[in-house]
Amino acid sequence: MVGAADASTTEKVCRVAMAQIYCIDSDREGNLRRIENAVAEASGKGAEIVCFPETSLYGWVNAKAHELAAPIPGKDTEALSKIAQEHDVYLSVGVSEKEGDQLFDSVVLFDDEGKLILKHRKMNVLTHLMSPPYTRGETVEVVETKFGRVGMLICADTFHDETVERMASKKPDLLLVPYGWAANADDWPGHGPSLRSTIARAAKTIGCPIVGTNLVGSISGGPWQGMIYGGQSYTVTPDGTVLSQGADRDREICLVDVPVGE
């Protein structure tokens, strides 16, 4: 039995699932089904937060998202909200967001009642990879939750020094980052350690654990057509310890207990 003094110093943890799934470009209904199946699996194993990759509904640098994507709030976030509520989990999903004639690479966080509590628009959008390109986001925010202060960035944001430093100034307890980490097919599995190093470097600067969830699949168009998303998602602590690693180039729902405070 833990005494009162010991309890006050017990490290708080939350159970997070890295939902490393396949995404088929433009296949909204199929991708939603893959998301819901992964949430059901993760929830059944006790996950409190379920994290998905970048642009999980329409695919990354998929120019068709200009016509397919919805505003936030809108039909896509309504569907995701319902999944979070039905499975009683916090849910982080990378989405394509349409606002007027602009398309954003965004990530949304719902609480376990299905309420949208945080949105981040990617800032380092790599404009040369899609035409018209994503519009650049401008802000970095965190939200107070029962797990502590949670922030979100997206993929290339984590190797943009200014964005990482802006997030560090917000002092999050936990950072959730969806990735679309891709390379030529021959570069896998060796490309995985570069993702690990990127996450570890950002975790050290920001000073909190990072849950980095990568896609599985391939890019269907643009200059990087045919490049492979190789999985190998990582959860990494500020001292560089890898708490969990996803499978190489395959679907996997990885459960990990993440320290989120003193």
C-alpha positions as CSV (number, residue, x, y, z in Angstrom):
1,M,0.0,0.0,0.0
2,V,1.4,3.4,-0.9
3,G,1.4,6.0,1.9
4,A,0.3,9.6,1.5
5,A,3.9,10.9,1.1
6,D,4.8,8.3,-1.5
7,A,1.6,8.9,-3.4
8,S,2.4,12.6,-3.8
9,T,5.6,11.7,-5.6
10,T,4.2,8.9,-7.8
11,E,4.8,9.6,-11.4
12,K,1.6,10.1,-13.4
13,V,1.2,8.1,-16.6
14,C,-1.5,7.8,-19.3
15,R,-2.0,4.9,-21.6
16,V,-1.6,6.0,-25.2
17,A,-2.1,4.1,-28.4
18,M,-0.1,4.8,-31.5
19,A,-2.5,3.8,-34.2
20,Q,-0.2,3.2,-37.1
21,I,-2.7,2.5,-39.9
22,Y,-2.9,2.3,-43.7
23,C,-4.4,5.4,-45.4
24,I,-5.7,5.1,-49.0
25,D,-5.7,8.5,-50.7
26,S,-9.2,9.9,-51.2
27,D,-10.9,6.9,-49.6
28,R,-12.7,8.7,-46.8
29,E,-15.2,6.0,-45.9
30,G,-12.5,3.3,-45.9
31,N,-10.1,5.4,-43.9
32,L,-12.8,6.2,-41.4
33,R,-13.5,2.5,-41.0
34,R,-9.8,1.8,-40.4
35,I,-9.8,4.6,-37.8
36,E,-12.8,3.3,-36.0
37,N,-11.5,-0.3,-36.0
38,A,-8.2,0.9,-34.6
39,V,-9.9,3.0,-31.9
40,A,-12.1,0.0,-30.9
41,E,-9.0,-2.2,-30.6
42,A,-7.0,0.4,-28.6
43,S,-9.9,1.2,-26.3
44,G,-10.4,-2.5,-25.6
45,K,-6.8,-2.6,-24.4
46,G,-7.3,0.3,-22.0
47,A,-6.0,3.2,-24.1
48,E,-6.9,6.6,-22.8
49,I,-5.6,8.6,-25.8
50,V,-5.5,7.2,-29.4
51,C,-3.2,8.9,-31.9
52,F,-3.4,8.7,-35.7
53,P,-1.0,9.8,-38.4
54,E,-0.9,12.8,-40.7
55,T,-3.9,13.5,-43.0
56,S,-5.5,10.2,-42.1
57,L,-8.7,10.7,-44.0
58,Y,-7.6,11.9,-47.5
59,G,-3.9,11.3,-47.6
60,W,-0.9,13.7,-47.5
61,V,0.0,15.9,-50.5
62,N,-3.1,14.6,-52.2
63,A,-4.3,17.4,-54.5
64,K,-7.8,15.9,-54.6
65,A,-8.2,17.0,-50.9
66,H,-8.8,20.5,-52.2
67,E,-12.2,19.2,-53.4
68,L,-12.8,16.5,-50.8
69,A,-11.9,18.1,-47.5
70,A,-14.4,19.7,-45.2
71,P,-14.3,22.7,-42.8
72,I,-13.7,22.4,-39.1
73,P,-16.3,21.9,-37.6
74,G,-17.8,19.9,-40.4
75,K,-18.6,16.4,-41.6
76,D,-15.2,14.9,-41.0
77,T,-14.8,16.2,-37.4
78,E,-18.4,15.2,-36.7
79,A,-17.6,11.6,-37.6
80,L,-14.4,11.6,-35.6
81,S,-16.2,13.2,-32.6
82,K,-18.7,10.4,-32.6
83,I,-15.9,7.7,-32.6
84,A,-14.2,9.4,-29.6
85,Q,-17.5,9.6,-27.7
86,E,-18.6,6.1,-28.5
87,H,-15.3,4.5,-27.4
88,D,-14.7,6.9,-24.4
89,V,-11.2,7.9,-25.5
90,Y,-9.3,11.1,-26.3
91,L,-8.6,11.0,-30.0
92,S,-5.9,12.8,-32.1
93,V,-6.2,12.6,-35.9
94,G,-4.4,14.3,-38.7
95,V,-7.0,15.7,-41.1
96,S,-7.2,17.9,-44.2
97,E,-9.1,21.1,-43.5
98,K,-10.8,23.3,-46.0
99,E,-11.5,27.0,-45.3
100,G,-12.7,29.0,-48.3
101,D,-10.3,28.3,-51.1
102,Q,-7.5,27.3,-48.7
103,L,-6.5,23.8,-47.7
104,F,-4.7,23.2,-44.3
105,D,-2.8,20.2,-43.1
106,S,-4.3,20.0,-39.6
107,V,-4.6,17.8,-36.5
108,V,-7.5,17.7,-34.1
109,L,-7.9,16.5,-30.6
110,F,-11.2,15.4,-29.1
111,D,-11.8,14.6,-25.5
112,D,-13.6,11.4,-24.3
113,E,-17.0,13.1,-24.6
114,G,-16.3,13.9,-28.3
115,K,-15.6,17.6,-27.7
116,L,-13.1,19.2,-30.0
117,I,-10.6,20.7,-27.6
118,L,-7.5,21.6,-29.7
119,K,-6.6,22.1,-33.4
120,H,-3.2,22.7,-34.9
121,R,-2.5,23.7,-38.5
122,K,0.9,22.6,-39.8
123,M,3.4,25.4,-40.2
124,N,6.2,23.8,-42.1
125,V,4.1,22.7,-45.1
126,L,6.7,21.9,-47.8
127,T,4.9,23.9,-50.5
128,H,6.9,22.3,-53.4
129,L,5.2,18.9,-52.9
130,M,1.6,19.8,-54.0
131,S,-0.1,22.3,-56.2
132,P,-1.9,24.3,-55.0
133,P,0.0,23.8,-51.7
134,Y,-1.3,23.6,-48.2
135,T,-1.7,27.0,-46.5
136,R,0.7,27.6,-43.6
137,G,-0.6,27.6,-40.1
138,E,0.3,30.4,-37.8
139,T,-0.2,29.4,-34.1
140,V,1.1,26.9,-31.6
141,E,-1.2,26.1,-28.6
142,V,-1.7,23.7,-25.8
143,V,-4.8,22.6,-23.9
144,E,-5.3,21.7,-20.2
145,T,-6.6,18.1,-19.9
146,K,-6.8,15.5,-17.1
147,F,-3.5,14.3,-18.4
148,G,-1.8,17.7,-18.0
149,R,-1.0,20.2,-20.7
150,V,-1.2,18.6,-24.2
151,G,0.2,20.1,-27.3
152,M,0.2,19.0,-31.0
153,L,2.6,19.6,-33.9
154,I,2.6,17.9,-37.3
155,C,5.5,16.0,-39.0
156,A,7.9,18.6,-40.5
157,D,7.0,21.0,-37.8
158,T,9.3,19.0,-35.5
159,F,12.4,19.7,-37.5
160,H,11.6,23.4,-37.9
161,D,13.6,25.0,-35.0
162,E,11.4,28.1,-34.6
163,T,8.2,26.0,-34.4
164,V,9.8,23.6,-31.9
165,E,11.0,26.5,-29.7
166,R,7.6,28.1,-29.8
167,M,6.0,24.9,-28.5
168,A,8.7,24.6,-25.8
169,S,7.6,28.0,-24.6
170,K,4.1,26.6,-23.9
171,K,5.6,24.0,-21.5
172,P,3.4,21.0,-22.5
173,D,3.4,17.8,-20.5
174,L,2.8,15.7,-23.5
175,L,3.1,16.3,-27.3
176,L,1.1,14.4,-29.9
177,V,2.6,14.5,-33.4
178,P,1.1,12.8,-36.5
179,Y,3.6,11.9,-39.2
180,G,3.7,11.2,-42.9
181,W,7.4,10.1,-42.8
182,A,8.2,8.8,-46.3
183,A,11.2,7.7,-48.4
184,N,12.0,5.6,-51.4
185,A,11.1,1.9,-51.0
186,D,14.8,0.9,-50.9
187,D,15.4,3.3,-48.1
188,W,13.3,1.3,-45.6
189,P,13.7,0.0,-43.0
190,G,16.8,2.1,-42.6
191,H,14.9,5.4,-42.8
192,G,13.2,4.7,-39.5
193,P,16.0,5.8,-37.2
194,S,15.9,9.3,-38.8
195,L,12.3,9.6,-37.6
196,R,13.4,8.4,-34.1
197,S,16.2,11.0,-34.1
198,T,13.9,13.8,-35.2
199,I,11.4,13.0,-32.4
200,A,14.1,12.6,-29.8
201,R,15.7,16.0,-30.7
202,A,12.3,17.7,-30.5
203,A,11.4,16.0,-27.2
204,K,14.7,17.2,-25.7
205,T,14.1,20.8,-26.7
206,I,10.4,20.9,-25.7
207,G,11.0,18.9,-22.5
208,C,8.2,16.4,-22.6
209,P,7.5,13.0,-24.1
210,I,6.4,12.9,-27.8
211,V,4.0,10.4,-29.3
212,G,4.9,10.3,-33.0
213,T,2.5,8.2,-35.1
214,N,3.5,7.5,-38.7
215,L,1.5,6.3,-41.7
216,V,1.8,3.0,-43.6
217,G,1.2,3.1,-47.3
218,S,2.5,5.2,-50.2
219,I,2.1,8.7,-51.8
220,S,-0.2,8.6,-54.9
221,G,0.8,11.8,-56.7
222,G,3.1,14.8,-57.0
223,P,6.9,14.9,-56.9
224,W,7.1,12.2,-54.3
225,Q,4.7,9.8,-56.0
226,G,5.5,6.2,-55.1
227,M,7.4,7.0,-51.9
228,I,6.6,4.7,-49.0
229,Y,5.4,5.6,-45.5
230,G,7.3,3.0,-43.5
231,G,5.6,3.0,-40.1
232,Q,8.1,2.7,-37.3
233,S,6.1,5.1,-35.1
234,Y,7.9,6.1,-31.9
235,T,7.1,7.4,-28.4
236,V,10.2,9.1,-27.0
237,T,11.0,10.8,-23.7
238,P,13.1,14.0,-23.3
239,D,16.2,12.0,-22.5
240,G,15.9,10.0,-25.7
241,T,14.5,6.8,-24.2
242,V,12.2,5.0,-26.8
243,L,9.2,3.8,-24.9
244,S,7.5,2.2,-27.9
245,Q,8.3,1.5,-31.6
246,G,5.8,0.5,-34.2
247,A,6.2,-2.2,-36.8
248,D,8.2,-1.6,-40.0
249,R,5.8,-1.0,-43.0
250,D,2.8,-2.7,-41.4
251,R,-0.3,-1.8,-39.4
252,E,0.1,-1.9,-35.7
253,I,-1.7,-0.5,-32.6
254,C,1.0,0.1,-30.1
255,L,0.0,0.7,-26.4
256,V,2.4,2.6,-24.2
257,D,2.3,4.0,-20.7
258,V,3.6,7.5,-21.0
259,P,4.9,9.6,-18.0
260,V,3.1,13.0,-18.2
261,G,4.3,14.8,-15.1
262,E,5.8,14.6,-11.6
